[in-house]
Amino acid sequence: MYFVVFATDRPGMQALRDEIRPAHRHYLRHSGHPVTVCLGGPTHRNSDRMMNGTLLVVEADTLAQVQAFVHQD
């Protein structure tokens, strides 16, 4: 089944986002988890186009697998 994950950062998280983004991207590609990321990328604020979240389309057998995948990221 396909699932959409839409996650928005809390305000003031840009510095942390910048710091952990390489590890986040690696996890999405190489987690060894039974979830396959089909499509993904950052979302942006309209006001200044700064990254403020993530949108993923994933494939998994169950919602529980997706929830665990997101929780472990």
Phi and psi in radians as a Rosetta constraint file:
Dihedral C 1 N 2 CA 2 C 2 CIRCULARHARMONIC -1.781 0.35
Dihedral N 2 CA 2 C 2 N 3 CIRCULARHARMONIC 2.520 0.35
Dihedral C 2 N 3 CA 3 C 3 CIRCULARHARMONIC -2.344 0.35
Dihedral N 3 CA 3 C 3 N 4 CIRCULARHARMONIC 2.645 0.35
Dihedral C 3 N 4 CA 4 C 4 CIRCULARHARMONIC -1.948 0.35
Dihedral N 4 CA 4 C 4 N 5 CIRCULARHARMONIC 2.279 0.35
Dihedral C 4 N 5 CA 5 C 5 CIRCULARHARMONIC -1.960 0.35
Dihedral N 5 CA 5 C 5 N 6 CIRCULARHARMONIC 2.107 0.35
Dihedral C 5 N 6 CA 6 C 6 CIRCULARHARMONIC -2.150 0.35
Dihedral N 6 CA 6 C 6 N 7 CIRCULARHARMONIC 1.947 0.35
Dihedral C 6 N 7 CA 7 C 7 CIRCULARHARMONIC -2.155 0.35
Dihedral N 7 CA 7 C 7 N 8 CIRCULARHARMONIC 2.261 0.35
Dihedral C 7 N 8 CA 8 C 8 CIRCULARHARMONIC -1.926 0.35
Dihedral N 8 CA 8 C 8 N 9 CIRCULARHARMONIC 2.308 0.35
Dihedral C 8 N 9 CA 9 C 9 CIRCULARHARMONIC -1.170 0.35
Dihedral N 9 CA 9 C 9 N 10 CIRCULARHARMONIC 2.626 0.35
Dihedral C 9 N 10 CA 10 C 10 CIRCULARHARMONIC -1.229 0.35
Dihedral N 10 CA 10 C 10 N 11 CIRCULARHARMONIC 2.664 0.35
Dihedral C 10 N 11 CA 11 C 11 CIRCULARHARMONIC -0.988 0.35
Dihedral N 11 CA 11 C 11 N 12 CIRCULARHARMONIC 2.554 0.35
Dihedral C 11 N 12 CA 12 C 12 CIRCULARHARMONIC 1.382 0.35
Dihedral N 12 CA 12 C 12 N 13 CIRCULARHARMONIC 0.309 0.35
Dihedral C 12 N 13 CA 13 C 13 CIRCULARHARMONIC -1.775 0.35
Dihedral N 13 CA 13 C 13 N 14 CIRCULARHARMONIC 0.127 0.35
Dihedral C 13 N 14 CA 14 C 14 CIRCULARHARMONIC -1.037 0.35
Dihedral N 14 CA 14 C 14 N 15 CIRCULARHARMONIC -0.747 0.35
Dihedral C 14 N 15 CA 15 C 15 CIRCULARHARMONIC -1.115 0.35
Dihedral N 15 CA 15 C 15 N 16 CIRCULARHARMONIC -0.757 0.35
Dihedral C 15 N 16 CA 16 C 16 CIRCULARHARMONIC -1.143 0.35
Dihedral N 16 CA 16 C 16 N 17 CIRCULARHARMONIC -0.726 0.35
Dihedral C 16 N 17 CA 17 C 17 CIRCULARHARMONIC -0.993 0.35
Dihedral N 17 CA 17 C 17 N 18 CIRCULARHARMONIC -0.815 0.35
Dihedral C 17 N 18 CA 18 C 18 CIRCULARHARMONIC -1.074 0.35
Dihedral N 18 CA 18 C 18 N 19 CIRCULARHARMONIC -0.669 0.35
Dihedral C 18 N 19 CA 19 C 19 CIRCULARHARMONIC -1.205 0.35
Dihedral N 19 CA 19 C 19 N 20 CIRCULARHARMONIC -0.749 0.35
Dihedral C 19 N 20 CA 20 C 20 CIRCULARHARMONIC -1.680 0.35
Dihedral N 20 CA 20 C 20 N 21 CIRCULARHARMONIC -0.062 0.35
Dihedral C 20 N 21 CA 21 C 21 CIRCULARHARMONIC -1.000 0.35
Dihedral N 21 CA 21 C 21 N 22 CIRCULARHARMONIC -0.760 0.35
Dihedral C 21 N 22 CA 22 C 22 CIRCULARHARMONIC -1.039 0.35
Dihedral N 22 CA 22 C 22 N 23 CIRCULARHARMONIC -0.744 0.35
Dihedral C 22 N 23 CA 23 C 23 CIRCULARHARMONIC -1.173 0.35
Dihedral N 23 CA 23 C 23 N 24 CIRCULARHARMONIC -0.671 0.35
Dihedral C 23 N 24 CA 24 C 24 CIRCULARHARMONIC -1.067 0.35
Dihedral N 24 CA 24 C 24 N 25 CIRCULARHARMONIC -0.822 0.35
Dihedral C 24 N 25 CA 25 C 25 CIRCULARHARMONIC -1.132 0.35
Dihedral N 25 CA 25 C 25 N 26 CIRCULARHARMONIC -0.681 0.35
Dihedral C 25 N 26 CA 26 C 26 CIRCULARHARMONIC -1.099 0.35
Dihedral N 26 CA 26 C 26 N 27 CIRCULARHARMONIC -0.780 0.35
Dihedral C 26 N 27 CA 27 C 27 CIRCULARHARMONIC -1.023 0.35
Dihedral N 27 CA 27 C 27 N 28 CIRCULARHARMONIC -0.768 0.35
Dihedral C 27 N 28 CA 28 C 28 CIRCULARHARMONIC -1.060 0.35
Dihedral N 28 CA 28 C 28 N 29 CIRCULARHARMONIC -0.564 0.35
Dihedral C 28 N 29 CA 29 C 29 CIRCULARHARMONIC -1.623 0.35
Dihedral N 29 CA 29 C 29 N 30 CIRCULARHARMONIC -0.500 0.35
Dihedral C 29 N 30 CA 30 C 30 CIRCULARHARMONIC -2.364 0.35
Dihedral N 30 CA 30 C 30 N 31 CIRCULARHARMONIC 0.693 0.35
Dihedral C 30 N 31 CA 31 C 31 CIRCULARHARMONIC -1.414 0.35
Dihedral N 31 CA 31 C 31 N 32 CIRCULARHARMONIC -0.338 0.35
Dihedral C 31 N 32 CA 32 C 32 CIRCULARHARMONIC 1.272 0.35
Dihedral N 32 CA 32 C 32 N 33 CIRCULARHARMONIC 0.178 0.35
Dihedral C 32 N 33 CA 33 C 33 CIRCULARHARMONIC -1.540 0.35
Dihedral N 33 CA 33 C 33 N 34 CIRCULARHARMONIC 2.686 0.35
Dihedral C 33 N 34 CA 34 C 34 CIRCULARHARMONIC -1.338 0.35
Dihedral N 34 CA 34 C 34 N 35 CIRCULARHARMONIC 0.472 0.35
Dihedral C 34 N 35 CA 35 C 35 CIRCULARHARMONIC -2.015 0.35
Dihedral N 35 CA 35 C 35 N 36 CIRCULARHARMONIC 2.305 0.35
Dihedral C 35 N 36 CA 36 C 36 CIRCULARHARMONIC -1.881 0.35
Dihedral N 36 CA 36 C 36 N 37 CIRCULARHARMONIC 2.180 0.35
Dihedral C 36 N 37 CA 37 C 37 CIRCULARHARMONIC -1.434 0.35
Dihedral N 37 CA 37 C 37 N 38 CIRCULARHARMONIC 2.051 0.35
Dihedral C 37 N 38 CA 38 C 38 CIRCULARHARMONIC -1.588 0.35
Dihedral N 38 CA 38 C 38 N 39 CIRCULARHARMONIC -0.600 0.35
Dihedral C 38 N 39 CA 39 C 39 CIRCULARHARMONIC -2.731 0.35
Dihedral N 39 CA 39 C 39 N 40 CIRCULARHARMONIC 2.450 0.35
Dihedral C 39 N 40 CA 40 C 40 CIRCULARHARMONIC -2.878 0.35
Dihedral N 40 CA 40 C 40 N 41 CIRCULARHARMONIC 2.767 0.35
Dihedral C 40 N 41 CA 41 C 41 CIRCULARHARMONIC 3.100 0.35
Dihedral N 41 CA 41 C 41 N 42 CIRCULARHARMONIC 3.013 0.35
Dihedral C 41 N 42 CA 42 C 42 CIRCULARHARMONIC -1.374 0.35
Dihedral N 42 CA 42 C 42 N 43 CIRCULARHARMONIC 2.689 0.35
Dihedral C 42 N 43 CA 43 C 43 CIRCULARHARMONIC -1.750 0.35
Dihedral N 43 CA 43 C 43 N 44 CIRCULARHARMONIC 2.822 0.35
Dihedral C 43 N 44 CA 44 C 44 CIRCULARHARMONIC -2.307 0.35
Dihedral N 44 CA 44 C 44 N 45 CIRCULARHARMONIC 2.599 0.35
Dihedral C 44 N 45 CA 45 C 45 CIRCULARHARMONIC -1.251 0.35
Dihedral N 45 CA 45 C 45 N 46 CIRCULARHARMONIC 2.504 0.35
Dihedral C 45 N 46 CA 46 C 46 CIRCULARHARMONIC -1.188 0.35
Dihedral N 46 CA 46 C 46 N 47 CIRCULARHARMONIC -0.604 0.35
Dihedral C 46 N 47 CA 47 C 47 CIRCULARHARMONIC -1.155 0.35
Dihedral N 47 CA 47 C 47 N 48 CIRCULARHARMONIC -0.690 0.35
Dihedral C 47 N 48 CA 48 C 48 CIRCULARHARMONIC -2.438 0.35
Dihedral N 48 CA 48 C 48 N 49 CIRCULARHARMONIC 0.142 0.35
Dihedral C 48 N 49 CA 49 C 49 CIRCULARHARMONIC 1.087 0.35
Dihedral N 49 CA 49 C 49 N 50 CIRCULARHARMONIC 0.353 0.35
Dihedral C 49 N 50 CA 50 C 50 CIRCULARHARMONIC -1.319 0.35
Dihedral N 50 CA 50 C 50 N 51 CIRCULARHARMONIC 2.508 0.35
Dihedral C 50 N 51 CA 51 C 51 CIRCULARHARMONIC -1.069 0.35
Dihedral N 51 CA 51 C 51 N 52 CIRCULARHARMONIC 2.391 0.35
Dihedral C 51 N 52 CA 52 C 52 CIRCULARHARMONIC -2.459 0.35
Dihedral N 52 CA 52 C 52 N 53 CIRCULARHARMONIC 0.231 0.35
Dihedral C 52 N 53 CA 53 C 53 CIRCULARHARMONIC 3.014 0.35
Dihedral N 53 CA 53 C 53 N 54 CIRCULARHARMONIC -2.934 0.35
Dihedral C 53 N 54 CA 54 C 54 CIRCULARHARMONIC -2.415 0.35
Dihedral N 54 CA 54 C 54 N 55 CIRCULARHARMONIC 2.484 0.35
Dihedral C 54 N 55 CA 55 C 55 CIRCULARHARMONIC -2.183 0.35
Dihedral N 55 CA 55 C 55 N 56 CIRCULARHARMONIC 2.168 0.35
Dihedral C 55 N 56 CA 56 C 56 CIRCULARHARMONIC -2.228 0.35
Dihedral N 56 CA 56 C 56 N 57 CIRCULARHARMONIC 2.493 0.35
Dihedral C 56 N 57 CA 57 C 57 CIRCULARHARMONIC -1.946 0.35
Dihedral N 57 CA 57 C 57 N 58 CIRCULARHARMONIC 2.105 0.35
Dihedral C 57 N 58 CA 58 C 58 CIRCULARHARMONIC -2.184 0.35
Dihedral N 58 CA 58 C 58 N 59 CIRCULARHARMONIC 2.782 0.35
Dihedral C 58 N 59 CA 59 C 59 CIRCULARHARMONIC -2.080 0.35
Dihedral N 59 CA 59 C 59 N 60 CIRCULARHARMONIC 2.307 0.35
Dihedral C 59 N 60 CA 60 C 60 CIRCULARHARMONIC -2.751 0.35
Dihedral N 60 CA 60 C 60 N 61 CIRCULARHARMONIC 2.900 0.35
Dihedral C 60 N 61 CA 61 C 61 CIRCULARHARMONIC -1.368 0.35
Dihedral N 61 CA 61 C 61 N 62 CIRCULARHARMONIC -0.580 0.35
Dihedral C 61 N 62 CA 62 C 62 CIRCULARHARMONIC -2.460 0.35
Dihedral N 62 CA 62 C 62 N 63 CIRCULARHARMONIC 2.746 0.35
Dihedral C 62 N 63 CA 63 C 63 CIRCULARHARMONIC -1.095 0.35
Dihedral N 63 CA 63 C 63 N 64 CIRCULARHARMONIC -0.627 0.35
Dihedral C 63 N 64 CA 64 C 64 CIRCULARHARMONIC -1.036 0.35
Dihedral N 64 CA 64 C 64 N 65 CIRCULARHARMONIC -0.677 0.35
Dihedral C 64 N 65 CA 65 C 65 CIRCULARHARMONIC -1.098 0.35
Dihedral N 65 CA 65 C 65 N 66 CIRCULARHARMONIC -0.733 0.35
Dihedral C 65 N 66 CA 66 C 66 CIRCULARHARMONIC -1.132 0.35
Dihedral N 66 CA 66 C 66 N 67 CIRCULARHARMONIC -0.775 0.35
Dihedral C 66 N 67 CA 67 C 67 CIRCULARHARMONIC -1.075 0.35
Dihedral N 67 CA 67 C 67 N 68 CIRCULARHARMONIC -0.718 0.35
Dihedral C 67 N 68 CA 68 C 68 CIRCULARHARMONIC -1.156 0.35
Dihedral N 68 CA 68 C 68 N 69 CIRCULARHARMONIC -0.717 0.35
Dihedral C 68 N 69 CA 69 C 69 CIRCULARHARMONIC -1.016 0.35
Dihedral N 69 CA 69 C 69 N 70 CIRCULARHARMONIC -0.831 0.35
Dihedral C 69 N 70 CA 70 C 70 CIRCULARHARMONIC -1.185 0.35
Dihedral N 70 CA 70 C 70 N 71 CIRCULARHARMONIC -0.738 0.35
Dihedral C 70 N 71 CA 71 C 71 CIRCULARHARMONIC -1.079 0.35
Dihedral N 71 CA 71 C 71 N 72 CIRCULARHARMONIC -0.621 0.35
Dihedral C 71 N 72 CA 72 C 72 CIRCULARHARMONIC -1.403 0.35
Dihedral N 72 CA 72 C 72 N 73 CIRCULARHARMONIC -0.197 0.35
